């Protein structure tokens, strides 16, 4: 039951985060961000938000810095939109799965050429 609720909260947070990041966060360091996944612990106390950023390494680092600075604002916006007793603490991390998938695709393409 707790896992099901955590998954529902994670999906709702993912939906709301997309809106918050595109419309509310005005930090110029935050570039083009896509929320790829949200994982919420079973007790709904912590949430890990996986993001992908369009751009080079500097833009990725600047975006992560901007998001970590806006963490309190983002958390309060989520609290207003989702009815929970306590809004989860949030942490942002890069989604390495996209880079990993691209690397595998490049390797397979090179093997097919040979």
C-alpha positions as CSV (number, residue, x, y, z in Angstrom):
1,X,0.0,0.0,0.0
2,X,2.8,2.4,0.9
3,X,4.7,1.7,-2.3
4,X,1.6,2.4,-4.4
5,X,1.0,5.7,-2.6
6,X,4.6,6.7,-3.0
7,X,4.4,5.9,-6.8
8,X,1.2,8.0,-7.1
9,X,2.9,10.9,-5.2
10,X,6.0,10.6,-7.4
11,X,3.9,10.8,-10.6
12,X,2.0,13.8,-9.4
13,X,5.2,15.5,-8.4
14,X,6.7,14.8,-11.8
15,X,3.7,16.4,-13.5
16,X,3.7,19.5,-11.2
17,X,7.5,19.9,-11.5
18,X,7.3,20.2,-15.2
19,X,4.9,23.1,-14.8
20,X,6.9,24.7,-12.0
21,X,10.2,24.5,-13.8
22,X,8.9,26.0,-17.0
23,X,6.7,28.7,-15.6
24,X,7.8,29.7,-12.1
25,X,11.5,29.3,-11.8
26,X,13.1,32.5,-13.2
27,X,16.7,31.8,-12.5
28,X,18.8,32.5,-15.7
29,X,21.2,29.6,-14.8
30,X,18.4,27.1,-15.1
31,X,18.4,26.0,-18.8
32,X,16.2,23.6,-20.7
33,X,15.4,21.0,-18.0
34,X,13.4,17.8,-18.4
35,X,12.2,15.9,-15.4
36,X,12.8,12.3,-16.4
37,X,11.8,10.5,-13.1
38,X,10.9,11.1,-9.5
39,X,11.5,8.6,-6.7
40,X,9.8,9.1,-3.4
41,X,10.6,7.0,-0.3
42,X,7.9,4.9,1.2
43,X,7.4,7.3,4.2
44,X,7.0,10.2,1.7
45,X,9.8,12.1,3.5
46,X,12.4,12.4,0.7
47,X,12.1,12.7,-3.1
48,X,14.9,12.3,-5.6
49,X,14.2,14.2,-8.8
50,X,16.1,12.9,-11.9
51,X,16.6,15.6,-14.6
52,X,18.2,15.8,-18.0
53,X,19.6,19.2,-19.2
54,X,20.1,20.2,-22.8
55,X,23.6,21.7,-23.2
56,X,27.2,21.2,-22.4
57,X,28.8,20.4,-19.0
58,X,28.9,24.0,-17.8
59,X,25.2,24.5,-18.6
60,X,24.4,21.3,-16.7
61,X,26.4,22.3,-13.7
62,X,24.8,25.8,-13.7
63,X,21.4,24.4,-14.0
64,X,22.0,22.0,-11.1
65,X,23.3,24.9,-9.0
66,X,20.3,27.1,-9.9
67,X,17.9,24.3,-9.0
68,X,19.6,23.6,-5.7
69,X,19.3,27.3,-4.9
70,X,15.6,27.3,-5.8
71,X,15.0,24.1,-3.8
72,X,13.0,25.8,-1.1
73,X,10.8,27.6,-3.5
74,X,10.1,24.5,-5.6
75,X,9.3,22.5,-2.5
76,X,6.8,25.2,-1.3
77,X,5.2,25.2,-4.8
78,X,4.8,21.4,-4.7
79,X,3.3,21.7,-1.2
80,X,0.7,24.2,-2.4
81,X,-0.3,21.9,-5.4
82,X,-0.2,18.5,-3.8
83,X,-2.1,17.8,-0.6
84,X,0.2,16.1,1.8
85,X,0.8,16.5,5.5
86,X,4.5,17.1,4.9
87,X,6.1,18.0,1.6
88,X,9.1,15.7,0.9
89,X,12.6,17.0,1.0
90,X,13.9,17.1,-2.5
91,X,17.2,16.5,-4.1
92,X,18.1,16.9,-7.8
93,X,20.3,14.4,-9.7
94,X,21.3,14.0,-13.3
95,X,19.7,11.1,-15.1
96,X,22.7,9.1,-16.3
97,X,20.4,6.6,-18.1
98,X,20.1,8.8,-21.2
99,X,23.9,9.2,-21.6
100,X,24.4,5.5,-21.0
101,X,21.7,4.7,-23.6
102,X,23.3,7.0,-26.1
103,X,26.7,5.5,-25.5
104,X,25.4,2.0,-26.1
105,X,23.6,3.1,-29.3
106,X,26.9,4.7,-30.6
107,X,28.8,1.4,-29.9
108,X,26.1,-0.7,-31.7
109,X,26.1,1.7,-34.6
110,X,29.9,1.4,-34.9
111,X,29.8,-2.4,-34.7
112,X,27.2,-2.5,-37.5
113,X,29.4,-0.3,-39.7
114,X,32.3,-2.8,-39.4
